[in-house]
């Protein structure tokens, strides 16, 4: 599973950056939700087609 918390930014850069605007936050959240839905739909389609147990 991919970690959402990995970030190469330095702490100073993170602490001095201006806060995200509401519009930017909404855009990020829409993108995240869209990606999650695509993964869920692919998982459901795979299950419906009878691929069996998900092997990792």
N, C-alpha and C positions, 0 to 999 in steps of 0.2 A: 504494500500500500504506500502511495506517495505521501510524504509528510508535507503538510501545509505550513509548517513552522520553520522550514529551513530558509535562511536568509543570510547572504554574505555581507550585508551592510554593517558598517561600524556603529556601535552604540551611540557615539556622538552625533553621527549623521541622522540616526533615527530620532534622537531626543531634540534636535534643533530643526527638524523639518516642520513646515507648517502643517496644521491638521488638514485632513482630507475634507473637501466640501461635501455637502449632502448629495449633490449631483454625481460627483466622482464615486462616492460610496454606493449609491444606487446602481451605477454602471458596473462596478466590481461585483456587487451582489447578484445582479442579473446574469452576468457572465458565469459566476459560480453555480447558480441554480440551473442555467442552461446546460452546463457541462455535466452536472450531477444527473439531470434528467436523461441526457444522452446515454450515460453509463447505465442507468437503471433500465432504460428501454432496450438497450443491447442485451443486458442480462436477462430480461424477460423474454426477448425474442429467442435468445439462445436456449433458454429453458423450454419454450414452446416448441422449438424444433427438435427437442429431445436429445440434446447433446449430452445429457447425463450430468454427472458430478463435475463441478468446476475443478480442474486440475491446475495446480500452481507450481 
